[in-house]
Amino acid sequence: MARSSARPGAVPRDQGWRVPRPWFTQAPQAVAAPRPAFGSMKPLTVAEIRERYLRFFEERGHQRLPSDSLVPRDDPTLLFTGAGMNQFKDMFMGKGSLPYRRVTTAQKCLRVPDLENVGLTPRHHTFFEMLGNFSFGDYFKKECIPWEWEFFSRELGIPERQMVVTVYTDDDEAWEIWHRDVGLEPERIFRFGEKENFWPAEAPSKGPNGPCGPCSEIYFDARPDEPYPAHEGLESLPDDRFTEIGNCVFTQFERKPDGALEPLPQRNIDVGLGLERIAAVLAGAPNNFETDLFQPFLQWIAERSGKPYQRDRADDVRMRRITDHVRALVFCIADGAVPSNEGRGYVVRKILRRAARDGYDLGIEGAFLHQMVDVVGAAMGDAYPEVREHAGQCRMLIRSEEESFAAVYRQGAERLARFLADQTMVEGPLAGSGEFAFELHDTHGFPVDITRQIMADRGFVLDEAGFEAAMEAQRQRARAAAASGTDAVFAESAAMQLRAAGVPATEFVGYDRIAEDSTIVALLDAEQKPVESLVGDGFAVVGRTPFYAEGGGQVGDRGTITAGASRAAVHDTTSQDGFHLHRLTVADGTLTVGQDTRLEVDAVARRATERNHTATHLLHAALKQVLGDHVNQAGSLVAPDRLRFDFTHGDKLTRAQVANVEELVNAVVMDSIDVQAKVRSMDEARREGFVALFGEKYGDEVRTLAVGGFSKELCGGTHVRNSGNIGSFRVISDAAISAGTRRIEAATGAVSRSLADLEREQLSELAQLLKAPPGEVATRTKALVDEVKKLRKDLAKALAPDPAQLRQELEQKASSVDGVRVALLVREGLDVKLAQDLLNRAAKSMAPFLGVVLSPAADHVVVAAAATSEVADRAPAVELVRAATGELGGGGGGKPEKAQGRGKDPSRIDDAVRAVRERLSAAGLGT
Ligand code: SER
């Protein structure tokens, strides 16, 4: 699987998938073998291939492990898991703690750099599954190569004559094994350089640093009867004939910062097989999407859009893209990467929008992607139960994203209309339209095809070259970003350095204790570089710590560390790959590695945080009871002074709902229930009714936290021992943070009480001002508000101009131009009704008549205009109103005879008058 992302510049080639044929009925022309493939009546399904692979390697002594999450744990530098080996990188370096030396997995992967190719080429996906077998310093090439061959030829039944292999330029050892042990003729063993046959690709010359090695790939040959290509001058195998189906990496080097490849202490194996492409090869399908796995997706889209698959090339690409993207979306969200504006969330949002756009272009009406969550569940839920478990949340998040994107789409169309309104007609491409179309596409998610279409409807031609240039610049930026993302797989974090130096992982004892004696095992300076002693700012790592490291929404502990006469204030604590990093400032003396030390957590802050943490669980359970099962946690922050809980729900909570939630939580507080924490297997936890939130792995050990039967969650945080310790709970605010997600802030214990104190003070202050007892503050205030309203109305009436006087004024202002009475009146104190009445009467008595009234008030300007039929065509009233509001801000509407509007900025009244006069002059009615 090295090649798909490793050569971003490669131009993907079609492989005959355009050949028209009824889907799933005829043999595709590009593949020589007749369907059903390789002798079986029915090609193996994706599920069968996955199971056969894992069993094959189990039978050869491998431990079957679950897929890692798509969101890499303990590796903030990496956006998504992109290969099966990611979760084992420490094992390759000989530093991991796994008890196995042979492992096999089916890994969920997401490769964002492939996004643009999805649907266009036969083999690209964003989300895909990688089958893998790994050896950590155990077996090597001699066992690995024949096993892969056996798997493909015997287990899957791919004819031996339909496979060829590649090896790294100077890897004679692998060449010999393929030739002598497997029996391949030399012309079927190709040698390529570091671009094709090293992993990561081109690592020797370009990096990244870290574990790497030469690789050997296995290719399916679609036309084995044709002569083999000559080896000379070939840089890679032509991909209209050969499809890579497996990559064996011999991970035996560590690339050092100076570029040297140092042999690792152990030699490893990292094999990766793209499951979807193997399924396609076995099914004789010309592209990965035309296999059993994807059939229900394409059928669903075909039905919903009313367009059959394989009728129109462009539509087929859209259907494949939606299929790919909806899988990616559901898997990302189920692993906790929810749509947002940054990082992972941005990628998820971008994928979603691309799919939604494809839906519009296919003519699908309304939001539809969320309805496909069940298609993903049906296709993949047996192998990955998380997609079924989180289906409700996926549906809700995807739906609200789809709905807000529909608004983006509308806004894009409006932006374009405004851009075009300022343009004059030209021959050929419209200057600047390429950049504008790109900005619409990139920043506002507005598709260029639609831009092109709308422009064509208005008689404009899109500047395609300008658009392409802007796109290319963007691609360059994306490639640079993607490349640095790959590098990050092996970025040397502080934790990696500590591990390399043999520092043991930190033991956390803070569930039971808040003070502990231990030893300083490592110190890092402010830049996180290891040092022997520390003054000022830096980080300390100790053998055993009571300090909780930030995680699961709970903030890290603060407190003090003392060593002899030296003393440091700990500001917070974070965890990196098993090491607790205490961020601190040494206030007195010096800290030195090896010193005995006393660690004391700030007890007041910790206890307050614990109250909030347990209350967060109770809040979550109460929200589910009050609002429904669709409520799911979308994020949280648990600090000493407050708790913040983000959850999936569409509407603002009513006052009764908030009161209900508070009552439920406070009832549990008053019942003084013991809080029970227990570490157990994920399977046992599920049996006991504990619900996994995001990304937990099956087979993992998890910590469960129960408050009686009221709340059951998986949680690694610290909590009160008894719900009574929470003291009291109250909601402070409820607000929307995005469509479909809300945020509640709440407080417990002393904070909740001081809030009540504050409110009591405010109330008594009000009572004093109103000279009423606190119980009557509301009625007294209401009476006051009503009185003010009435007085304002009376005042306006008293100040309103007299209509008869106004009529006189307007008549005096009206001058005769070209036989028409034209009047422009600027006068304070008129509302729209009065202004229109005035103009109506004038129109009747002075026809042919044309009049405009502008009435400035403190924060707005009333605008009205009227024109009798003789002049309405020359100077339509609605245009006069818009001429004025164009200057004033705001807007207006109406007909040629009668129109009104409202301006926002009274200070620009002179400009508005000028604009109206100009419009009148243009109509030959200037006064
Ligand atoms: N790491 C290699 C790849 O991703 C083999 O698993 O292709």
Residues whose N, C-alpha, C, O or C-beta is under 5 A from the ligand:
A	BS01	LIG	M1 A2 A83 M85 N247 V249 D270 V271 G272
